[in-house]
Amino acid sequence: MRYYLEKNDEAYKDLMKTILLDPKDENAQYYLGKLLYRQKKYPKAIQFYDNAISLASDRPEIYIDRGVCYLDMKNIEEARNDFFKAFQLGQDKGYAAYQLARTYGAESMKNNAFNYLRDAKKYGLFNDINNFSVLASDKYFEEWAKDKDFYELVQELKFGKKK
């Protein structure tokens, strides 16, 4: 609860105490990774995400969060590996595809990014209109903000392909 209330110091103490009492508590490991990520302590966050994955390798949200952390660390290859794994695990393929698109955006690989954005649409991510504002402000796509192809892609994602 303290994690969600952003009481970081108390949340850290609670999570550490939980891990000391039960080192195999994957949720405590995972939330400590999330807390450290929030504090921009990326290498430490990765350690706890790793611990959580070693205890629960079938939870795509852990791979997604670790991948985002790797992406912020500019480790594109590891981020992409995590997003692929989350995509394979399958609970939220749309969001995993979006994250994959971001890795290609980080490398200015427009065709690959566009293909994964289309996959995100195919798997339902853009059924919620609010996700378009996230797309428009995503730092990994900002270089294409005035790009005609990107504009056309966003229109396609919103309204479908032109006939």
Secondary structure, DSSP 8 states (H G I E B T S, - for coil): -TTTTT-HHHHHHHHHHHHHH-TT-HHHHHHHHHHHHHTT-HHHHHHHHHHHHHH-TT-HHHHHHHHHHHHHTT-HHHHHHHHHHHHHH-TTHHHHHHHHHHHHHHTT-HHHHHHHHHHHHHTTGGGSTHHHHHHHH-TTTGGGTT-HHHHHHHHHHHH----
